[in-house]
């Protein structure tokens, strides 16, 4: 079964929840034998979370399950979660954390209350990353790439493979904007060969970058493209229609 991380929480009255009976659980991507994050949160992890939430509370209060990086849920994991989201077991609360809503299946989204959290200043993110051990240069780079999202910055700090991927997306965006129409068409053909998850991740990063630069028209085009893809429009058609 997938591992679920329990937290030790002081409730302010000297009582601390800990171990397997903790009322607060966090589920996140596991690491492989090399120490790298696996691509997805598995169905086994979700099944274990659901089972744990069905147990009696450790301190007679609400049991809370937090799914970090919910956009990395596998298809099977997402499907396993649907019924519980629609009708949570007992006195429980499930919180899904995501930096890319476009990657969350509509069936999951429709069963959740969406709460947008304000972005954090670049300076604050840099300071937090340096406290975590990042060099000044790396902290500055990660803060820039995070677009005001400290959790995303920490993910990039912990996942070198993801960091390189995001940097590539940023470089590709500039090339795309400067390209001729024929070159843009070729680029669309290239990126639509990526997996659905990678393509959504790419478009989300591009959208955030353009929004931060005040590129209103281009940002709107990316929103339209992602909406079309959510409605199962062929990615090539969706991108060509909105970008060219």
Helices and strands as residue ranges (DSSP letters): E 5-6, E 9-10, E 16-17, G 19-21, E 24-27, H 43-53, E 63-67, G 70-72, H 75-86, E 92-96, G 101-103, H 106-109, H 122-131, H 136-146, H 150-158, H 160-178, H 181-191, H 196-212, H 216-230, H 235-243
